[in-house]
Amino acid sequence: MTPASYPCPRPTDPGASEYALAFDRGQAVRLLVIPALFDEGHKLRHLCVEVMRRLDGSGIDSFLPDLPGTNESTADLNHLTLADWAAATIAAAHHFRPSHVLAVRGGGLIVPPGLPGWCYGPVKGSSLLRTMLRARVLSAREAGREESGEGLLVEAQEHGIELAGYRLGAGMVQQMQAASPAALAEIEQDVVGGSPLWLRAEPDYAPAQADALAAYLTMAVRA
Amino acid sequence: MPSTTDQQLRKILTDVLGLKPGQADGFAADTGLFGHLPELDSMAVAGLLTEMEDRLDIVIEDDEVDGELLETYGALLAFAEAKREAA
């Protein structure tokens, strides 16, 4: 595994690039992994990297790009929209030349077009937003402030909002609320076994899930 | 025969809390949840409620969620069952 980067232009910096994790041995089968979004991205990153290690052992290259404004990126998330993330995955695809794509959870909302592949645990943008809005309402209530999810959503679509520690612009909220997963083959939890790691209150890792997901993908890319 | 609300709710808590299979079978009506389990922070509770909506096919309003609802397993189950009957 090596750190790599891919050109990912910004309006203010056409020469900008973002980091990616890459297992690149010049194999014929090359998988672009589109990470889960927001806190789910953290909860699923360990699983994604372990799947990539296993695929590497099976002769499959894989690439996990940082989305602008997340992980190592210096871009300001507050100014980004879902469309910018979709543009970033297209830029990553241009650079890494994948043969297949694996989207994880909300990653299914920003899949580059034209690649065969899978989505593990697809979710609507509105559902991700709803959970984050609800967490904010709950923590506000604990602090003695009364907020409503519906009221916050209306306000967020006009002025942006901070949710789960992420400062989201109005455009991001509007596009999330309307976004549906791309038409990729769904990987259900039954295939992976155990319980979904994005639901865990405490981030966790399950080697057996990485084994199962990698085994499934190894067979599926050659089917 | 579809699984009961009780079984589904235990499965959801198993997923959210990362319990071993069968561990949630030991939950009784007075088993403490929110406030007793430090890992159930607001983000985890929000995930729990969204998952309950998806799997139990119910809608939970913000103002229905208070400390009592999440105080014990029994209270959460009674809420979920009432919601499903009303649906």
Interface residues (C-beta under 8 A of the other chain):
Chain A: D39 S127 R130 T131 M132 R134 A135 R136 V137 L138 S139 R141 E142 S148 G149 E150 A164 S195 P196 W198 L199 R200 A201 E202 D204
Chain B: T14 D15 V16 L17 G18 L37 E39 L40 D41 S42 M43 A44 V45 A46 G47 L49 T50 E51 D54 D62 D63 V65 D66
